[in-house]
Amino acid sequence: MRAVITKKFALITLGIALIAIADVNAQRRSRNNRPTSTTQNQGAGDAGVTNPATGNAVTAPPPTPAAPAPAAMVADTPRVSLRVNGITAKNANKERVPIQYDHIREDDEFWEKEVWQIIDIREKMNLPFQYNVEDENGINQLFINILLSAIKNKEVEAFNPIDDRFTTTMSYQEIMTKLTGEEKTVRSIDPVTGEEKMVTTRDEFNPETIKQYKVREIWVFDKEASALKVRILGLAPMVARLNEDGSLRASVPLFWVYYPDMRPILARFDVYNQNNDAATMSWEDLFEMRFYTSYVIKEKNPYNREIKDYIKDGVMRLLEGQAIKDKIFNKEQDLWQY
């Protein structure tokens, strides 16, 4: 009887051991399969991560936020109008080309006079030079911005104002350095964290500070056509140089552009007409038809000097410049015979 009881007890013990081994194997299998489901749940954002070595749940670190996209440069990014900005849709493609000049042979140049003039955009007739508005394509219409944009896009070359004979080219970076100065490294303190650091900065250019443009032109009498004609050679925006007390010391050219190279570009841009918005003309038309006012500051002379060098009074300088204009006009009239 004792042997039978001992045999049954051994069988029960063996069964319990087999059941325990089966439970351990089942737990191991579940642990091996758990990372796959955890990864799926993590991708779905429903559960955390389980450590396969210990079986304990581990909180996953928060995802790293994506770096924000750099802010767009508003000044360099044209904002195109998304609707018809007027009664009718304007022609977006400016395919106008300048009218070709009449050919003048060297032997037909009977008489010529070279003069330099100043266009002051503060005068009433020159107000289109101050038109600081964007068109339907988001392109700024201020004249100085048209010049700088053409130079930046390498559509036209700029020349150093060391002389007005277009001898030395000038890059867009050199122009902006003259306008905004060199980069400066200054000490700055963050107002939030109080951290002190070095920051590189430079001054900003305000295009509205350009108040004058210098024009170099030649008046020539073509004896074949029996007409007095004018050819603009160069344009130069003028920048003011101030004294320490803020008074004006001098106005000097910023750069020169060769006007014949600039004509195809100016033909694509409209000029603001303060009398009729529908009657548009191009900047090239404005210069060729001389729809601006200017005063003479120099004529070609043996001393190569300007009027201000030998006339100090401002009113008398204007009268001397007008006398040069009258002399050119009278020269044409004197060549006619009635």
C-alpha positions in Angstrom: 0.0 0.0 0.0 2.8 2.4 0.8 4.5 1.6 -2.5 1.3 2.6 -4.4 1.0 5.9 -2.5 4.7 6.7 -3.2 4.2 5.9 -6.9 1.1 8.3 -7.2 3.0 11.1 -5.4 5.9 10.8 -7.8 3.5 11.0 -10.8 1.8 14.1 -9.3 5.2 15.8 -8.7 6.3 14.9 -12.3 3.1 16.4 -13.7 3.5 19.7 -11.7 7.1 20.0 -13.0 6.0 19.5 -16.6 3.3 22.1 -16.2 5.9 24.6 -14.7 8.3 24.0 -17.6 5.5 24.5 -20.1 4.6 27.9 -18.5 8.2 29.0 -18.6 8.5 28.2 -22.3 5.2 30.0 -23.0 6.5 33.1 -21.2 9.8 33.0 -23.2 7.9 32.7 -26.5 5.6 35.7 -25.6 8.7 37.8 -24.6 10.4 37.0 -27.9 7.3 38.0 -29.9 6.5 41.1 -27.8 9.0 43.6 -29.5 7.3 43.1 -32.8 3.9 44.1 -31.5 5.4 46.8 -29.4 7.1 48.3 -32.5 3.8 48.2 -34.3 2.1 49.8 -31.4 4.8 52.4 -31.1 4.3 53.3 -34.8 0.6 53.6 -34.1 1.3 55.7 -31.0 -0.7 53.4 -28.7 1.9 51.8 -26.3 5.4 52.2 -24.9 8.6 50.1 -25.5 9.3 46.8 -23.5 12.8 45.8 -22.5 13.2 42.3 -23.9 15.9 41.4 -21.3 13.7 42.2 -18.2 10.2 42.3 -19.6 9.6 45.7 -18.0 7.9 48.5 -19.8 10.1 51.5 -20.7 8.8 54.9 -21.7 10.0 55.9 -25.2 11.7 59.3 -25.6 9.6 62.0 -27.3 10.2 62.4 -31.0 12.6 65.1 -32.0 10.7 68.0 -33.6 11.5 68.7 -37.2 13.6 71.8 -37.8 11.4 74.7 -39.0 11.9 75.7 -42.6 13.9 78.9 -43.1 11.7 82.0 -43.4 11.4 83.3 -46.9 13.0 86.6 -47.8 10.0 88.9 -48.5 12.1 91.5 -50.2 13.6 88.9 -52.6 10.5 86.9 -53.2 8.0 88.5 -55.6 4.4 88.2 -54.5 2.4 87.5 -57.7 -1.2 88.7 -57.7 -3.6 85.7 -57.7 -6.5 87.6 -59.1 -7.0 90.1 -62.0 -5.7 93.3 -60.4 -7.9 95.7 -62.4 -10.6 95.7 -65.0 -8.7 93.6 -67.5 -5.8 91.3 -67.3 -2.5 92.9 -68.0 0.1 91.4 -70.2 2.5 89.6 -67.9 5.2 88.9 -70.5 6.9 92.2 -71.4 8.3 91.5 -74.8 8.7 95.1 -75.9 12.1 96.0 -77.4 13.5 99.5 -77.8 13.4 101.2 -81.2 16.6 101.1 -83.1 18.6 104.4 -83.3 19.1 106.0 -86.7 22.6 105.3 -87.9 24.8 108.4 -87.9 28.0 108.1 -89.9 31.1 109.7 -88.5 31.4 112.0 -91.5 27.8 113.3 -90.9 28.6 114.5 -87.4 28.7 118.1 -88.2 28.7 119.4 -84.6 28.3 117.9 -81.2 28.4 118.9 -77.5 28.8 116.6 -74.5 27.0 117.6 -71.3 26.3 116.1 -67.8 22.9 116.7 -66.2 21.3 115.9 -62.8 17.8 114.5 -62.5 16.3 115.4 -59.1 13.4 113.1 -58.3 12.0 115.5 -55.8 10.8 117.8 -58.6 7.2 117.5 -59.6 7.9 116.3 -63.2 10.2 113.5 -61.9 7.8 112.0 -59.4 7.6 108.7 -61.4 11.2 108.0 -60.2 9.7 107.8 -56.6 6.9 105.2 -57.5 7.6 102.5 -54.9 4.9 100.0 -55.6 4.9 96.3 -56.8 3.2 95.3 -60.1 1.1 92.3 -60.8 4.2 90.1 -60.9 5.4 91.3 -57.5 8.3 93.3 -59.0 9.1 96.6 -57.4 8.8 99.6 -59.7 11.2 102.0 -57.9 13.8 103.0 -60.5 16.8 102.3 -58.3 15.5 98.8 -57.6 15.2 98.2 -61.3 18.8 99.1 -61.8 20.0 97.0 -58.8 17.9 94.0 -59.9 19.4 94.1 -63.4 22.9 94.2 -62.0 22.2 91.4 -59.6 20.8 89.2 -62.3 23.8 90.0 -64.5 21.6 91.5 -67.2 23.8 94.6 -67.3 27.2 95.5 -66.1 27.9 98.2 -63.6 31.0 100.4 -63.8 33.1 101.9 -61.1 32.5 105.7 -60.6 36.3 106.2 -60.6 35.6 107.8 -64.0 32.6 108.1 -66.4 34.2 106.3 -69.4 33.1 102.8 -68.4 36.6 101.4 -67.8 36.3 99.4 -64.6 33.5 96.9 -64.0 31.9 96.7 -60.5 30.1 93.7 -59.0 26.8 93.7 -57.2 28.5 92.8 -53.9 30.8 95.8 -54.2 27.8 98.0 -54.7 26.0 96.7 -51.7 29.1 97.0 -49.6 29.2 100.7 -50.5 25.5 101.1 -49.6 25.4 99.1 -46.4 29.0 99.1 -45.2 31.2 96.3 -44.2 29.9 93.5 -41.9 30.5 94.3 -38.2 30.8 91.8 -35.3 29.2 93.3 -32.2 28.5 91.9 -28.7 24.9 91.1 -28.1 23.0 89.9 -25.0 19.9 87.6 -25.4 17.1 89.4 -23.5 15.5 86.0 -22.6 18.4 83.8 -21.5 20.8 86.6 -20.7 23.5 84.8 -22.8 26.2 87.0 -24.2 27.4 86.3 -27.8 29.0 87.9 -30.8 26.6 88.7 -33.7 27.6 89.7 -37.3 25.5 92.5 -38.7 25.5 95.3 -41.2 23.4 98.4 -42.0 20.3 98.2 -44.1 20.0 100.0 -47.4 17.0 102.3 -47.8 16.4 102.8 -51.6 14.4 106.0 -50.9 17.6 107.7 -49.9 18.6 108.0 -53.6 17.3 111.4 -54.6 19.3 112.2 -57.7 20.6 110.6 -60.9 23.5 111.8 -63.1 23.0 111.6 -66.9 25.8 111.8 -69.4 24.6 112.6 -72.9 25.9 113.9 -76.3 24.0 116.3 -78.5 24.9 115.8 -82.2 23.8 117.5 -85.4 23.4 115.0 -88.2 23.9 116.9 -91.4 22.4 114.1 -93.5 19.1 114.3 -91.6 19.5 118.0 -90.9 18.4 117.4 -87.3 19.8 117.8 -83.9 19.8 114.4 -82.0 20.7 113.4 -78.5 22.2 110.1 -77.3 22.3 109.2 -73.6 25.5 107.4 -72.8 25.3 106.6 -69.0 23.2 106.8 -65.9 24.5 107.0 -62.3 22.5 107.1 -59.1 23.9 109.6 -56.6 24.4 109.0 -52.9 24.8 111.7 -50.4 27.8 112.1 -48.1 27.1 113.9 -44.9 29.2 115.8 -42.4 29.3 114.9 -38.7 26.6 117.5 -38.0 24.3 116.0 -40.6 24.8 118.6 -43.3 25.3 117.6 -46.9 29.0 117.5 -47.9 28.7 116.2 -51.4 26.7 113.9 -53.7 28.8 111.3 -55.5 27.9 108.6 -58.1 27.3 105.2 -56.7 28.0 103.4 -60.0 27.6 103.9 -63.7 25.5 101.8 -66.2 25.9 102.1 -70.0 22.6 103.3 -71.1 22.5 101.5 -74.6 22.9 98.2 -72.6 20.1 99.2 -70.3 17.6 100.1 -73.0 16.2 96.6 -73.5 15.6 96.2 -69.8 14.0 99.6 -69.3 11.6 98.8 -72.2 10.1 96.0 -70.2 9.0 98.2 -67.2 6.1 100.6 -67.2 6.3 104.1 -65.9 3.7 105.5 -63.5 1.4 108.0 -65.2 -0.1 110.3 -62.7 -2.7 111.6 -65.2 -4.0 108.4 -66.7 -3.4 104.9 -65.3 -4.4 103.3 -68.6 -1.9 105.3 -70.7 1.3 103.5 -69.9 4.8 103.9 -71.3 8.1 102.3 -70.6 11.1 103.7 -68.9 12.9 103.6 -72.2 10.2 105.8 -73.7 10.5 108.3 -70.8 14.2 108.8 -71.4 14.0 108.8 -75.2 11.1 111.3 -75.2 12.7 113.2 -72.3 9.7 113.2 -70.1 11.7 114.5 -67.2 13.3 117.7 -66.0 17.0 118.1 -65.3 19.7 120.8 -65.0 23.2 121.0 -66.5 26.1 120.7 -64.1 28.9 120.4 -66.7 29.8 120.7 -70.3 32.9 119.4 -72.0 35.6 122.0 -71.5 39.4 122.3 -71.5 39.7 122.4 -67.7 37.4 119.4 -67.2 35.6 121.2 -64.4 31.9 121.4 -63.4 29.9 124.6 -63.1 30.2 124.6 -59.3 34.0 124.8 -59.6 33.9 128.4 -61.0 30.4 129.6 -59.8 29.7 129.4 -56.1 26.1 130.9 -56.0 23.5 128.2 -56.5 21.1 130.4 -58.5 23.8 131.5 -60.8 24.8 127.9 -61.4 21.3 127.1 -62.5 21.3 130.1 -64.8 24.6 129.0 -66.3 23.3 125.5 -66.9 20.2 126.9 -68.7 22.5 129.1 -70.8 24.3 125.9 -72.0 21.0 124.4 -73.0 20.0 127.6 -74.9 23.4 127.5 -76.7 22.7 124.0 -77.9 19.2 124.9 -79.0 20.4 128.1 -80.8 23.1 126.2 -82.6 20.5 124.1 -84.4 18.5 127.2 -85.3 21.6 129.0 -86.6 22.3 126.2 -89.1 19.0 126.7 -90.9 18.6 129.1 -93.7 15.3 130.6 -94.6 
